[in-house]
Amino acid sequence: DCAARGEACRVVASQPRRISASSVATRVAEERGGALGGVVGYKVRFDSRVSAGSVLLFCTVGILLQTLQSNPTLSGASHVVVDE
């Protein structure tokens, strides 16, 4: 929907564990042919590979909940995918 309206898409996908978030982000970045921390990034406790140009962000459920505390409407995210 946001692409049809000409708006930027930013997808946040949660993963249950830190290793899941980082390994899935690495695999998706490799399959897309880009570098991790570019279009695809991840954010977990004590580690972050995100840039201003990241449009697909993998994070842990804890990071998602922490973000919701300070940003209840998740402004800046067009889609949220919750795994498990």
N, C-alpha and C positions, 0 to 999 in steps of 0.2 A: 504494500500500500504506500509506503513512504517513497519508494522509487517512482511510482506512478504520479505522485504529487510533486516530484522533484526535490524531495527532502533527502538528507543523508541518512543512511541506515547504520545503526550501531547495534550489534547483537552481543548480549551478555549471556554466556552459557555457564551454569554452575556444574561443578563436579564434586563428588563426595569427599575426595581426598586430594591432598597437595600433589602427590605423584601423578594422579589421574589428570589433574588440570594441566600440569606442565608437559606430560607426555602426549596428551591429546593435542595440545596446542602445537607442540613440535611436529607431530605427524601431519596435522592439517597445513601448517606452514610449508613443510617439505612437499606435500602433494600439490599445493598451489604454486610451487616454484618460487616462493619468496623466503625471506629471512624471518626468523622468529623475532618478534618485537616490532615488526613492520605492520602490515595489514592484520596479521594474526598475533595476538599476545596473550599473556597470562598474568594473573596476579594471585599470589598465595602469601601466607604469612611468612615474613622475612625475605621474600623474593618477588620481584616484579620485572617482567619483560614487556612493557607497554610503552607505546609512543603516542604522540598526538594524532597520528594517522591510523592508529589501530581501530578497525571496524568490527573485528571479531575478538571478543575477550573471553577467555576461559578463566574462571575463578572458583575458589572453594565456596561452599555454602556459608561458611563463617564470614568471608569477605563480602559476600552478597548481603548478609544480614547487617554487617557493620555499615555498608553503604546505605542500606535502607534506613538506618537510624539517622543519618545526617541528610539523606536525600530521599524522603518517603515516596516521591512520585517517580524516582529513577529518571529524572530529566537527563537527557543526553543519550538514553538508551531507547531504541525503537522496538526492540524485541528482547524478551527474556526467556531463556530455555532452562528449565530446572531438571537436572538428571538425578533421579532417586530422591 
